Amino acid sequence: MTASKKIDKYTALVMQPHVTVAEDRNGIAKNLDRALNMIDFGVGYFWELPAKLAVFPEYFMQGVTTPGKGEHGIDSFMKKAITLDGPEMQRLGDKAREYGMYIAGGGVIEQVPEFPDRWFNTAFIIGPSGDVVLKYHKWHIPASIGLGTSPHDIFDEYCDVFGGDIKTLFPVIDTEIGKLGTMTCHDGCTPEVSRALGYNGAEVICHPVALQEVEGVSEPWDFWVFTRRTRAHDNMAYVLGSNWGTVDYDFYPRAFCPGGSFGIDYTGMMMRHAPYPQEQVLGVTIDIEGLREHRSRCNHNTWVDVRTEGFRQIYEKPIYPANQFPSGRPPRTLADKMGPVKEVFRDLYGRGQFTPPAGMTVDDMANQHERRVKAAQAIGTLKRDD
């Protein structure tokens, strides 16, 4: 077999931009202008160890809405949906070509020609050629705040069109700066997606997020940090986490997604961190040769000792069921997207994994979720189904 070639150290830029929640192409252009200027700054500032990769957060181009008076339904999202061969991505491609670098980002509200009645939450990597060289559709979209379609929501049809192999669903690309993959926001809350990327060989996981303070960004509940350090450690891979710095939207506080972007190395050690809600560009040194040497050791190797047979029952039966939003039936509101959760609760409590609070039954737990959604709709904090 051919010996691998040496990869020199390089700088990865982790971007923490100000984001405007866009409603049309003008808003997208404003966010893109800022993103491109931040690349110019980062490439210029870190000139001594050249920047070969930049990572932007989830929804950095279009922004996103959540429950409350500012919630958008599917029609509003589709008005600002783009395609990956459109002018917005071409502008990023021109910048990648200018500097001979890779640019990663996520939360692109993408309209996919094969499924035109909905949008996907899409992460991408653009190569030095200016072309999109990797595309990933977010797998773990939280039903309560994510209106985009997961491949799992339309799984059978999705697999017929794009394929259902683990290397297709969770792609990794082998490049001259290492093996790159990406996962988006909620994907990093649980081990499965990062483990799939690790299985596929990822050495650098680009991790765009729009992670809100209510989800645990800052101490004392710095969930964002301790889970992602674990993802890096478990897969012996870099994790480059990019969050918003500040946001402009009438229904959000400025620090809604309060920064906290970071670079974590393949041992789980924090290398760079911006734990504040302001714009920033982090320069993270990536040492692929050091990672590859580390992986060659037997002691504390988190892949060598994996023993899969004992865990198969966890995944034999569905938990959140597939194919809940097939063609012709896209999720239209967050309340609509949360519909299947009632039966998931019934299953979790029904088989004894969860235990109801005192005085409540399995049926109570399933019905409680439905009651909460209807109560929120009654006062306007969740949109009613269109």
Buried (B, 14 or more C-beta within 10 A) or exposed (E): EEEEEEBEEBBBBBBBBBBBBBBEBEBBBBBBEBBBEBBEEBBEEBEEEBBBBBBBBBBBBBBBBBBEEEBBBBEEBBEBBBBBEBEBBBBBBEBBBBBEBBBBBBBBBBBBEEBEEBBBBBBBBBBBEBBBBBBBBBBBBBBBBBBBBBBBBBBEBBBEEBEEEEEBBBBBBEBEBBBBBBBBBBBBBEBBBBBBBBBBBBBBBBBBBBBBBEBBBBEEEBEBBEBBBBBBBBBBBBBBBBBBBBBBBEEBEBBBBBBBBBBBBBEBEBBBBBBBBEBBBBBBBBBBEBBBEBBEEEEEEEEEEEEEEEEEEEEEEEEBBBBBBBEEBBBBBBBBBBBBBBBBBBBBBBEEEEEBEEEEEBEBBBBBBBEEBEEBBEEEEBBEEE
